[in-house]
Amino acid sequence: MELTKKKLIAILVAAFLAGGVVTAGAGFAICKGALGYVSVSKEEYNSMKDTYERFGKMEQLYDTINESYYRDVDEQDVVDGACKGLVAGLGDPYSSYMTKEEYENWKSSATGEYSGIGVTFSQDKNGNYVIVGVTKDSPAAKAGLKAGDYIVEVDGKTYDDMDVMAKSIRGEAGTKVKVVYVRDNKKNEVSITREKIVEKSVEYKMLDGKIGYIKLSSFISSSADDFSAALKDLEGQGAKGLILDLRDNGGGLVDQCIDIADEFLDEGVVTYVEDKNGKKQEYKAKDGKTDLTTVVLVNGNSASCSEILAGALKDNGCKLVGETTFGKGVIQSTAELKDGSALKLTIMQYFSPKGSAIQDKGIKPDYEVKNDENSKTDKQLQKAQSLF
């Protein structure tokens, strides 16, 4: 039988109260119990005692549930629930505990290949799950889902954890999932057949007047390489300027964002992050950049890495067109635990090179232009083109 740390603490404390001896001179706690004598340093003993005092209630709750609940208890499910609850106590929509299976699904989405419906969503300050991107020609796109829709139910269930809901939407290709979403205060339900999604984050073309156009829909593991190739092709075709479209880009991998920013900036700071103690870390670009004058398109669904990139380019002279961005200016660190589960925790917030905070504020464009929802005319793109 494996002796858990909490059980060992309980044994030590009980044994101490029953007659164990603390020998201060030697710095050891010597406790006699059913297992014989256990000796630990005084420092270790005090640490375990402190842990028991803080988390002993959890052990009591588990024992009561295990003994009195009307059905058999799956210990792992209870422990996973406790871990999720611990992180949920932060009240931070971007921090979460993931089981091993959830973590594997989360990692697979970062590569741009997974089975699902093809949506990217985030959580707004009110806790709503808002779609910030829909993959072109995906099942979600064919079902009519759009950026700005709110997902409220998946297969008849509501969720208070973003990663768990994402897991429920993904699944084996060929299976169906029912999604209830809200648009214009009206609920809509669609049944969508999951497919293998191979996300392509970069699309490009040459516009009239030899203006290059690159649409960057997300930041996945292939984004920087694909972006570099697109930029070189447009330059080779004789582009005289560039429009970078970050609209409806919900973010992704920070390292890909920094590498793409490096295409536009000389040596210097792309962004910097700061923790609660004021400790800063800078992300820098290397020397060398494109000579193309660049205009950036953004909207309210441009979030996270999109805002890092937009903020860096704005501080370095590029003009932004569109609407104020989403305002997700915090960074999560994901640590894998020994059993394959993981903790995703918000650890820092990030700032533009000139020190502008992004969290809850977003990046304000130089030219505020709003597209009419039911119009086929892209006023934002037209404004961007007029700046060359």
Backbone torsions as a table, in degrees:
resi	resn	phi	psi	omega
1	MET	NA	130.0	179.7
2	GLU	-77.2	134.8	179.8
3	LEU	-95.8	108.3	-179.8
4	THR	-73.0	161.3	-178.0
5	LYS	-61.8	-40.4	-179.1
6	LYS	-64.9	-39.0	178.0
7	LYS	-65.3	-40.9	179.1
8	LEU	-62.0	-41.6	178.5
9	ILE	-60.7	-45.7	-179.9
10	ALA	-60.0	-42.8	178.9
11	ILE	-62.3	-45.0	-178.4
12	LEU	-63.2	-45.6	-179.3
13	VAL	-65.6	-44.2	179.6
14	ALA	-62.0	-43.3	-179.9
15	ALA	-65.1	-38.5	180.0
16	PHE	-62.8	-45.3	-179.9
17	LEU	-65.9	-25.8	-178.2
18	ALA	-87.3	-3.2	177.2
19	GLY	136.4	10.5	174.8
20	GLY	-64.3	160.1	-175.7
21	VAL	-120.7	133.2	172.8
22	VAL	-102.6	117.9	179.1
23	THR	-99.9	97.3	-173.1
24	ALA	-60.8	-35.9	-178.4
25	GLY	-62.7	-43.2	-179.5
26	ALA	-84.1	-18.3	179.5
27	GLY	74.4	29.9	-179.9
28	PHE	-126.4	148.0	170.2
29	ALA	-102.3	126.0	-179.5
30	ILE	-116.9	116.2	-172.5
31	CYS	-121.3	132.4	179.2
32	LYS	-102.9	128.7	179.8
33	GLY	-153.1	-162.2	-176.4
34	ALA	-64.4	-24.3	-178.9
35	LEU	-91.1	4.2	-175.7
36	GLY	94.6	-152.2	-178.4
37	TYR	-92.7	135.3	176.2
38	VAL	-122.9	126.8	179.4
39	SER	-122.1	132.7	176.8
40	VAL	-134.2	161.7	177.7
41	SER	-68.4	158.0	179.9
42	LYS	-60.4	-37.4	179.2
43	GLU	-63.9	-44.3	178.2
44	GLU	-64.9	-40.5	179.7
45	TYR	-61.0	-46.3	-179.4
46	ASN	-64.0	-36.2	178.6
47	SER	-65.3	-44.3	180.0
48	MET	-68.0	-37.4	178.6
49	LYS	-63.0	-41.8	178.4
50	ASP	-64.8	-41.2	179.0
51	THR	-62.2	-42.7	179.7
52	TYR	-64.3	-39.5	-179.5
53	GLU	-65.8	-32.9	-179.3
54	ARG	-80.5	-38.4	-172.0
55	PHE	-116.1	7.5	178.8
56	GLY	-60.5	-31.8	179.1
57	LYS	-60.9	-36.1	178.3
58	MET	-61.9	-41.0	178.2
59	GLU	-64.1	-40.8	178.6
60	GLN	-64.2	-42.3	178.7
61	LEU	-62.4	-44.6	-179.2
62	TYR	-62.4	-45.0	-179.6
63	ASP	-60.0	-42.0	-180.0
64	THR	-65.4	-44.5	178.4
65	ILE	-61.9	-46.6	-177.2
66	ASN	-62.7	-36.2	-177.1
67	GLU	-83.3	-32.6	-167.7
68	SER	-115.0	-16.5	-179.0
69	TYR	-63.4	144.6	-170.2
70	TYR	-74.9	-6.5	175.9
71	ARG	-127.0	165.0	175.5
72	ASP	-63.2	144.6	-175.4
73	VAL	-104.8	130.9	172.7
74	ASP	-88.9	109.3	-174.3
75	GLU	-57.3	-40.3	-176.9
76	GLN	-65.5	-38.3	178.5
77	ASP	-63.6	-40.5	-179.8
78	VAL	-66.8	-43.0	179.7
79	VAL	-64.7	-43.4	178.0
80	ASP	-60.2	-41.6	178.3
81	GLY	-62.7	-39.6	178.7
82	ALA	-65.4	-40.4	179.2
83	CYS	-64.9	-41.8	178.0
84	LYS	-64.0	-40.4	179.4
85	GLY	-65.3	-36.0	178.9
86	LEU	-61.2	-45.4	-179.3
87	VAL	-73.2	-36.7	180.0
88	ALA	-62.5	-25.6	178.6
89	GLY	-62.3	-16.2	176.9
90	LEU	-70.6	-24.5	-176.2
91	GLY	71.3	22.5	-178.5
92	ASP	-106.4	116.2	-176.4
93	PRO	-67.0	-14.3	-175.8
94	TYR	-99.0	-7.5	177.7
95	SER	-101.2	141.0	-179.0
96	SER	-162.0	157.9	170.9
97	TYR	-100.8	133.1	179.7
98	MET	-118.7	133.5	171.9
99	THR	-66.4	171.9	-179.5
100	LYS	-58.1	-44.9	-178.7
101	GLU	-65.3	-43.4	179.0
102	GLU	-63.0	-39.2	179.9
103	TYR	-66.0	-39.6	178.1
104	GLU	-63.0	-41.3	177.7
105	ASN	-65.2	-39.4	179.7
106	TRP	-64.2	-42.3	179.6
107	LYS	-65.3	-37.6	-177.1
108	SER	-65.7	-31.6	-179.1
109	SER	-69.6	-25.4	-179.1
110	ALA	-72.0	-19.1	180.0
111	THR	-85.5	-13.6	-177.9
112	GLY	88.8	4.5	178.3
113	GLU	-126.9	120.9	178.9
114	TYR	-165.9	171.5	175.7
115	SER	-106.3	124.8	-177.9
116	GLY	-177.5	-145.0	-177.0
117	ILE	-115.4	-12.5	175.0
118	GLY	90.8	43.5	175.2
119	VAL	-123.7	149.0	170.4
120	THR	-116.8	131.8	-179.8
121	PHE	-137.9	160.6	178.2
122	SER	-133.7	-179.7	-179.0
123	GLN	-117.7	125.2	-179.5
124	ASP	-81.9	178.9	-174.7
125	LYS	-66.6	-14.5	176.9
126	ASN	-94.2	2.0	178.6
127	GLY	87.8	4.6	179.8
128	ASN	-80.3	145.5	177.7
129	TYR	-92.7	105.9	-175.0
130	VAL	-106.9	132.2	177.7
131	ILE	-72.2	126.2	179.3
132	VAL	-110.8	-7.4	178.2
133	GLY	-163.9	141.5	176.7
134	VAL	-126.0	122.9	-179.3
135	THR	-65.2	134.0	-178.6
136	LYS	-59.0	134.9	178.1
137	ASP	63.4	16.8	178.8
138	SER	-81.9	168.0	175.9
139	PRO	-56.8	-37.1	179.3
140	ALA	-65.3	-41.1	178.8
141	ALA	-64.0	-42.0	-180.0
142	LYS	-67.1	-27.8	179.6
143	ALA	-83.2	-5.6	175.7
144	GLY	96.1	4.2	177.7
145	LEU	-67.4	145.2	-177.6
146	LYS	-136.4	158.3	172.4
147	ALA	-59.7	137.3	-177.4
148	GLY	101.9	-17.6	174.8
149	ASP	-69.7	149.0	176.8
150	TYR	-106.4	124.4	175.7
151	ILE	-84.7	124.4	-177.2
152	VAL	-115.0	-24.6	179.2
153	GLU	-146.8	146.2	173.4
154	VAL	-130.5	118.7	-176.6
155	ASP	51.1	42.3	175.5
156	GLY	79.1	5.1	-178.5
157	LYS	-116.3	148.3	172.4
158	THR	-103.7	157.0	-174.6
159	TYR	-135.0	144.5	175.0
160	ASP	-111.9	10.1	177.6
161	ASP	-129.7	122.0	-174.3
162	MET	-63.7	-41.4	-177.9
163	ASP	-69.6	-35.3	177.9
164	VAL	-67.5	-39.5	177.9
165	MET	-66.2	-39.1	177.7
166	ALA	-59.8	-40.6	179.1
167	LYS	-63.2	-38.5	-178.8
168	SER	-68.9	-28.2	178.8
169	ILE	-76.6	-37.6	177.8
170	ARG	-74.9	161.9	178.8
171	GLY	171.4	-177.0	-176.6
172	GLU	-64.9	136.0	178.2
173	ALA	-57.1	136.6	-179.1
174	GLY	98.4	-16.2	177.3
175	THR	-87.6	160.2	-177.3
176	LYS	-105.6	151.4	175.3
177	VAL	-138.5	136.6	177.4
178	LYS	-97.2	126.6	-178.4
179	VAL	-121.0	128.0	173.2
180	VAL	-104.6	126.3	-179.5
181	TYR	-131.8	159.8	-179.5
182	VAL	-115.8	130.7	174.2
183	ARG	-138.3	126.8	-178.3
184	ASP	55.7	42.9	177.7
185	ASN	63.9	16.8	179.3
186	LYS	-119.3	131.9	178.9
187	LYS	-80.8	138.8	177.0
188	ASN	-133.4	141.2	178.3
189	GLU	-119.6	132.5	177.5
190	VAL	-132.7	144.6	173.1
191	SER	-103.4	122.7	-172.5
192	ILE	-122.7	134.4	176.4
193	THR	-88.7	122.9	-179.0
194	ARG	-67.2	148.3	175.9
195	GLU	-135.5	165.4	171.0
196	LYS	-71.7	124.0	-178.5
197	ILE	-102.3	119.5	172.2
198	VAL	-113.2	97.5	-172.8
199	GLU	-76.3	133.0	173.9
200	LYS	-110.6	112.4	-170.5
201	SER	-88.5	-10.6	-176.0
202	VAL	-125.1	126.0	172.0
203	GLU	-130.7	144.8	-177.9
204	TYR	-150.7	162.4	178.4
205	LYS	-165.8	169.8	176.2
206	MET	-103.0	125.8	178.2
207	LEU	-91.9	172.9	177.0
208	ASP	-57.3	147.7	179.3
209	GLY	78.9	17.3	-179.5
210	LYS	57.8	39.5	174.9
211	ILE	-99.1	117.9	178.1
212	GLY	-72.9	149.8	179.9
213	TYR	-135.0	125.3	175.8
214	ILE	-125.1	122.8	174.8
215	LYS	-97.9	119.3	178.6
216	LEU	-111.0	107.8	-171.4
217	SER	-90.7	-18.8	179.5
218	SER	-167.8	174.4	177.4
219	PHE	-118.4	92.0	177.6
220	ILE	-108.8	-178.0	-170.8
221	SER	-64.1	-20.1	-178.9
222	SER	-101.7	-0.7	-169.9
223	SER	-62.0	-47.2	-175.2
224	ALA	-62.8	-44.5	179.4
225	ASP	-64.4	-43.4	-179.8
226	ASP	-66.3	-38.0	179.2
227	PHE	-65.5	-44.9	179.9
228	SER	-59.0	-42.8	179.6
229	ALA	-64.6	-40.7	179.4
230	ALA	-64.7	-44.2	-179.4
231	LEU	-62.6	-44.2	179.5
232	LYS	-63.6	-37.9	179.3
233	ASP	-64.6	-44.7	179.8
234	LEU	-64.7	-40.9	177.2
235	GLU	-62.8	-39.0	179.1
236	GLY	-66.3	-27.1	178.1
237	GLN	-83.0	-0.5	177.4
238	GLY	88.9	29.4	179.1
239	ALA	-58.6	139.3	178.7
240	LYS	-101.2	-10.1	178.9
241	GLY	-166.4	175.1	-176.1
242	LEU	-143.1	136.0	170.5
243	ILE	-109.1	120.7	177.2
244	LEU	-101.9	115.6	-175.6
245	ASP	-99.1	108.3	178.3
246	LEU	-107.8	13.8	-179.6
247	ARG	-65.9	138.3	178.7
248	ASP	62.6	21.2	176.1
249	ASN	-93.5	111.7	-174.9
250	GLY	-84.2	1.4	176.7
251	GLY	107.4	-153.6	-178.1
252	GLY	147.7	-129.0	-172.6
253	LEU	-86.4	124.4	-175.1
254	VAL	-64.2	-38.3	-177.6
255	ASP	-62.7	-34.3	176.8
256	GLN	-67.7	-38.5	177.6
257	CYS	-61.5	-45.8	-179.3
258	ILE	-63.4	-41.9	179.9
259	ASP	-64.2	-37.3	178.5
260	ILE	-71.0	-40.3	176.8
261	ALA	-58.9	-33.8	-179.3
262	ASP	-60.6	-23.4	178.4
263	GLU	-70.0	-19.4	-173.6
264	PHE	-112.0	-13.3	-171.1
265	LEU	-119.6	144.2	167.6
266	ASP	-73.9	176.6	-178.1
267	GLU	-53.9	128.0	-178.8
268	GLY	160.7	-173.8	-174.6
269	VAL	-80.8	128.9	172.5
270	VAL	-86.2	-47.0	177.1
271	THR	-160.2	162.6	170.9
272	TYR	-135.5	152.1	-179.7
273	VAL	-115.7	154.3	-177.8
274	GLU	-140.3	133.7	179.4
275	ASP	-92.8	-176.7	-174.3
276	LYS	-67.7	-16.9	179.0
277	ASN	-95.1	4.5	179.4
278	GLY	84.2	6.7	178.6
279	LYS	-75.2	130.4	-175.9
280	LYS	-108.5	150.1	172.0
281	GLN	-136.8	128.3	-177.4
282	GLU	-100.6	142.4	171.7
283	TYR	-109.4	123.3	-171.0
284	LYS	-117.6	152.8	173.3
285	ALA	-96.9	153.3	176.1
286	LYS	-88.8	166.1	-178.6
287	ASP	-67.3	148.0	179.1
288	GLY	105.1	127.1	-178.2
289	LYS	-152.7	167.8	175.8
290	THR	-68.2	149.7	177.4
291	ASP	-89.2	-3.1	-176.7
292	LEU	-73.7	127.9	170.9
293	THR	-62.8	131.3	-172.0
294	THR	-121.7	134.6	172.1
295	VAL	-116.0	137.9	-174.3
296	VAL	-112.7	131.4	175.9
297	LEU	-98.1	130.0	179.1
298	VAL	-137.7	160.1	171.8
299	ASN	-148.8	-171.6	-175.9
300	GLY	-67.9	-11.4	177.4
301	ASN	-102.1	5.8	172.3
302	SER	-80.2	115.7	-171.1
303	ALA	-135.5	158.1	170.2
304	SER	58.4	-114.6	-178.1
305	CYS	-59.3	-31.3	176.4
306	SER	-60.7	-37.2	-179.3
307	GLU	-75.2	-33.6	173.5
308	ILE	-59.6	-49.3	-177.5
309	LEU	-66.0	-45.6	-180.0
310	ALA	-62.8	-42.0	179.7
311	GLY	-64.7	-41.0	179.3
312	ALA	-64.8	-43.4	-179.1
313	LEU	-69.7	-37.2	177.8
314	LYS	-63.9	-44.5	179.8
315	ASP	-66.6	-16.1	-179.9
316	ASN	-109.0	22.3	168.6
317	GLY	101.1	-7.4	177.9
318	CYS	-76.0	146.5	178.9
319	LYS	-92.3	139.3	178.2
320	LEU	-107.5	137.7	180.0
321	VAL	-126.5	137.7	175.3
322	GLY	133.0	-129.8	-177.2
323	GLU	-127.4	158.4	178.8
324	THR	-56.1	135.6	-174.5
325	THR	-73.0	176.2	-169.8
326	PHE	-60.7	-42.8	-180.0
327	GLY	95.7	36.5	173.2
328	LYS	-103.1	96.9	-175.0
329	GLY	-115.6	38.3	178.1
330	VAL	-124.4	154.0	-176.8
331	ILE	-115.3	137.3	177.2
332	GLN	-106.5	140.5	172.1
333	SER	-108.7	133.5	-179.4
334	THR	-110.8	120.5	-179.1
335	ALA	-114.5	124.1	177.9
336	GLU	-81.1	133.2	178.9
337	LEU	-91.2	170.0	-172.8
338	LYS	-59.1	-32.6	-176.9
339	ASP	-89.2	8.1	179.2
340	GLY	93.4	-8.7	174.1
341	SER	-77.6	178.6	-175.4
342	ALA	-153.2	154.8	174.6
343	LEU	-114.9	120.9	173.3
344	LYS	-104.4	116.7	-169.7
345	LEU	-131.7	132.4	174.0
346	THR	-71.7	120.9	-174.4
347	ILE	-118.5	-22.2	-176.6
348	MET	-150.5	163.0	167.8
349	GLN	-116.3	153.9	-176.4
350	TYR	-114.4	160.6	-174.2
351	PHE	-134.0	156.0	174.7
352	SER	-71.5	166.6	-178.8
353	PRO	-53.4	-33.2	-179.3
354	LYS	-90.1	7.7	174.1
355	GLY	92.0	13.7	178.6
356	SER	-77.1	125.6	176.6
357	ALA	-74.1	146.3	-177.8
358	ILE	-109.1	-34.4	-175.1
359	GLN	-56.7	125.3	178.8
360	ASP	64.6	3.1	179.8
361	LYS	-116.9	-41.9	-176.8
362	GLY	77.6	-178.0	177.3
363	ILE	-107.9	124.2	-178.7
364	LYS	-87.5	130.4	-179.0
365	PRO	-72.7	159.2	175.4
366	ASP	-72.5	-32.7	178.8
367	TYR	-124.8	109.8	-179.1
368	GLU	-84.0	115.2	-179.5
369	VAL	-135.2	131.2	179.5
370	LYS	-115.9	132.1	175.9
371	ASN	-79.2	141.7	173.8
372	ASP	-73.8	129.9	-172.0
373	GLU	-58.4	-39.5	-175.0
374	ASN	-99.2	11.2	-179.4
375	SER	-101.3	144.3	177.4
376	LYS	-85.9	-6.4	179.5
377	THR	-81.4	125.9	179.0
378	ASP	-93.4	88.2	-177.7
379	LYS	-63.0	-34.4	-179.3
380	GLN	-65.5	-44.1	178.1
381	LEU	-65.8	-40.3	178.3
382	GLN	-60.9	-42.1	178.8
383	LYS	-63.6	-42.6	178.7
384	ALA	-59.3	-44.0	-179.3
385	GLN	-64.2	-32.0	-177.4
386	SER	-72.0	-13.6	-177.2
387	LEU	-84.1	-4.0	179.8
388	PHE	-95.3	NA	NA
